[in-house]
Amino acid sequence: MQTEAFGAELKRMGFCDFVGVPCSYLAPLINWAINENVFVMANNEGEAVAIASGVSLACALPLSDKSGSACAHFVNEPQSSISSLASHNPDFSSQMLPHENAKECNDFGNSVASKDSLSATSGNSKNSPSLSTSGVRGWVKDSRENAKNTSALGEVLSSDFKGCANTQAKIGQKSPLSEAGEASPLKSPTRHSPRKYGVVLMQNSGLSNALSPLTSLNHTFEIPILGFVSLRGEPNQAGQNTDEPQHELLGKITDKLLQTCQIECAFLDSRFEVACEQLAQAKKVLESNKSFFFIVRNSCFEKVALKNNPLDFGKICHTELSEVSQKAQRDSSPTAQNDKDNIPKDSAQPTRLEALSIIQNLGTNCALLATTGKCGRELYELDDRPNQLYMVGSMGCVSALGLGIALKSRKKVIAIDGDSALLMRLGTLSGNAYYAKCSNKGNLCHILLDNQSHDSTGGQFNLSPFVDFVAIAKSCGYAVARVAQTLDEFSELLREFVSAKSGGAWFIYLQIAKGSKKDLGRPKITPKQVALRFGAWLNENLECADTQAIKASKR
């Protein structure tokens, strides 16, 4: 199929931001996205999923009418869910409970009747198995009944994920994503911009690396993304593997793995007209807040040559990597040394609760993303607010999610990370630093609260004491990377970030004491409810950065 034409159709339908890891079968589509300056290069597939999810989250709602945005989601949300939110947060009740105007927002729903499966009828039987539309619903129709009939999520984890899985099993109570919440009185919108979604591109061998965010972020919070996964190792007609041996197993189970994760999928047809019909059907799935993946065979896309310098990918990327790294200067301030070994060992270390209290008080107008573990639970117990998202699972993905939001939003974003989580996905630091530098909005702050242990799972040791996180952040290109030796220094650094008008990413390190609040509870609201509320707060009085730029150009 003609790659440029398919890419243009993707953009026309609201798929304007692409994140991925290069692979041969998808190279034409990736090269097209690079040439169009709409591609973000991820370090691994899990990071790509988290960034794309942040994009979907930041542009989740129709943008022309702020009240209509929230209305679109709450018409779909059962009254019981909204009442549950209101019971825990009194401020939520007066702002968000739907009233008689809510019914006027039904035009956002795009309610879709179930259609026959789409399949190829001639000439290319392998290319186009039927596109399942079971479970496709408009936003106005609730999909819970359908969810009851889906199979239980399979436990498909590689050996590398066993430690993470055990940790999540014990933590199991936090998640980061969003879709609606705090908004002003609901009014009937007159017109709106198309909803936009993040797109991920990866090889099927990397699909296992993406399972954590796909199953605990996108599924749990109903954050939809569109995926393209290449099919290496597909058996021939005799059932034999003709590809490299490492692709044999994934080649057999790619579609089954996606289905086990309750992700609808289809093999992308190589005929342009049929592929466009498949894309339209896939978008209907995304409009029900579910993800959809296309499985792509070899030679599906016509080759596309790179036109731009490989380092110029992404329209926000106008800076050479070398320039970014050259500006990663070591801070020699006598009040904030960068070597964490200089932190006085005899002084009482602050608690996580004390640090979170400062973040919450200074970040009232910032998006606060709390990592997996007790971090989110303590933030919730301090005060549950619409601008807070409590991560569950997706360990190590909180800053990548924050990056996706920060790139598409004007809001300040604070990603609160833990040492064990960050060690799982250290590669995210380079992407955070580079893309935040190129966007030059100064709206991403990555905070590391380091207790040098696996605190949520019983206090086992980790390798944090042997890692200089600030030095790594600096070498990756963070514009500001500092150690806070005291809570006063921590507060001052946060104030500096909140007041910053431009610049790259911030990294603030604070060593904290082991342990957590006694009798620590768990959030009383579901991840979906958190996502609904957070998304509405994120989009209230706020338009996607792309839409703001368009409006500015018309003035």
CORCOR-V92096 format. One line per field, one symbol per residue. phi: phi as a letter, one per 30 degrees, with the letter a starting at -180 (. if undefined). burial: + if it has 24 or more other ideal C-beta (glycine too) atoms within 12 Angstrom, else -. A space follows every 50 residues. Layout:
phi: ???
burial: ???
This chain:
phi: .ddddddddedddjccbcbabeaddcedddddddddibccdcdadddddd dddddeddcdcecdbdddeddedddddeeddddddddcbeddddccddbd dedddddddhecddcddcbdcaibdddbddcdcdjdbdddcdcdddddcd ddddccbdddcddddddddddhbbabaaalldadedbddcaadddcbdbc badddcdddcdeddcccdddchcdbcbbbdcdidddddicdccdddcddd ddcedddddddicdbadddddedddddddddddddddcicdbbcccddid cddbddcceedcdiddccbdeddddddddddcedcadcdddddedddddd cdddddddedddcdccdcccdejdedddddddadbddcbcdbihdjcddd dddedddcbcddbcccccddddddbddddddedddddddhcicbbccccc chadddckiddbceecccddddedddjedbbbccdbdddedddddddedd cajcdcbbcbdbddjbedhddbeccdeddededdddddcdhbceeddddd ddddd
burial: +-++-++-+++-++++++++++++++++++++++++-+++++++++++++ +++++++++++++++++++++++++++---++-+++-++--+--++++-- -+--+--+++-------+++------+++-+++++++++++++------- -----++---+-+++-++--+++++++++++++--+-++--+++++++++ ++++++++++++++++++++++++++++++++++--------+---+-++ +-+++-++++++++++++++-+-+++++++++++++++++++++++++-+ +--+-------++++++-+-+--+--++--+----+++-+--+-----++ ++++++++++-++-++++++++++++++++++-+++++++++++++++++ ++++++++++++++++++++++++++++++++++++++++++++++++++ +++++++----+-+---++++++++++++++++++++-+++-++-+++-+ --++++++++++++-+---+-++-++++++++++++++++-++++++--- -----
